[in-house]
Amino acid sequence: MKADADPKANSSVYTRRELLGAGAGVVSLVVIGCAGKLPPAHEVQAEGGEVAIALADAPELAQPDGVMTLEVAGVKKPVLLVRDGDNYEALLLKCTHMGCTPGWNAAERRLDCPCHGSRFDAHGAVLKGPAKQPLEKYAVTSDGTTLRFRVA
């Protein structure tokens, strides 16, 4: 090889910066892919800190094991409404380990955090750490037509 030959002429030669950039891109795709396990979110308002959802507007909750993701105005993380028979729970999707957003694993009916592997059951209880505390819950009431919970 001549001393004045272009080292980039050989396509198998990569700079350290190119390799680090490619590695960061792959990691980003994996994290984004893992974090995308939530059902499509419905944007809702919190009037005086109270969220009201008409069951007629929530077909996802028609089944006894249905779930619905909410983007609540003024709340930084999504809220997952979970139906368990005739009972409903609202879980703040903020992992208690480092604050990442867990995704819904429908096959296992649990929440999986993509950052460090914590797992939570459909009621927010820790199944696997490193998280030690359950997900934050909001008490949900129902009059048969409307679900209500307070975020403030």
N, C-alpha and C positions, 0 to 999 in steps of 0.2 A: 504494500500500500504506500502510495506517495505521501510525503509529508504535507503537501498542500491539498490532499483529498478532503472532500467534505464529509465529516463523520455522520451527518444526517442522510447521506446518500444510501447508507445501509439501513433499511427499514426496521431491522431488529435492534437498533440502538435507540434507547429512550433516555431522556434526562431524568434526574431524580424528581424534578418538579412535575414532569409529565406523569410519572408513575404515581406520585402522591395525589395529583389531581384526579387521575382515573380511579384510584382507590377511594377517594372521598366521594366521588360520583356514585360508585357502586354501593357504598354504605348508605348514602342518602336515599337511593332507590329502595333498598331493603327496608329502611326505617319508614319511608313513606308508604310502601306496600303494606307493612304490618299495621300501620296506624289507620289504614283505610277500611277497617272492618266494622264500621258503624252503619246502621241503617240510615238512609237519607234523613236529614234533620228538618224539623218544622220550626220556623221562627215564631216565637211567641213573646208577648209583653208580660211584664209583671206589674200589675196595677197595685201600688202601695205595697209591693213585695209579694203579692199573691198572684199565682199563676192559675188560670182556669182553662181547662180543656174540655170541650164538649165531646162526649163519647161518640156522637154522630159524626164528628170531624176526625175521628181517630180509628180508621178501619184496622190499623195494625194491632189495636188492642181488642179486637172482636174475638180473637181466640183466647182460651184460658191461659195460654203461655206466651201471649204476644208481648212485643217490646216496641217502644217508640222513642226516637231520639229527638230532643228539643234543644234549640239554641235560644236561651232565655235572655232577653235584653237586659244588660247590666251584669250578667254572670259570665265570667271569662271562659269557663269550660262547659261542654254540653252536659245535659241532664238526660238520663235514661229512665223512662217510665217502664216499669216491668209489671206485667199482670201475672199473678200466681193464683189461678182459680178465680175467686171473686174478690181477691185482695190486690191492691196496687201499691207499689213502692216507687219512689223517685230517688235516684242515686246520682250524686255529683260525680262525673267522670274525671276525677283528678286522683291519680294514684297517691296514696299516702306515703310512699317511699320518697319519690323525687318530683312528683307533680305532673308526670306524663299523662296522656289520655289513653286509658285502656280501651281496647276494641272488644266488640261483642262476638263471642264464639257461639253461634247458634246451635251447632251440633252438640256441644257440651253444656249449653246454657250457663255460660260463665263469661267473665271478663278477663282478658289477657292483656297485660301491660307490655308494649313492645320494647320498652327501654331496658328493663333489668329482669323481666320474666315473672313478676308478681302475678298471681291469679286470684280472682275474687269470685264467689258464687253469685247467683242471681239476686241475692239479698245484700250483697256488698261485703260479706265476711271474707276474711283472708283464707285462701286455700293453700297458697304457696308464697313464700317471701321472695325477696327481702322485705316487702311491706309487712309491718307488724300491726297496724291499725286498720279497721274496716273503712270502706268508702263512706263519705258523709252521706247521710240520708235526710230526706225531707218527708215529714209525715203527710200522707195523702188521705184526703177524705173524699167520699163519693155519695151523691144523693141519687144515684142510679142513672143520671143523665150527664153529670158534669163532675170532673175530677178537679180537686183544688189542693194546692200546696203552697207553702210560704218559703221564699228564698232569702228573706231578710229578717 
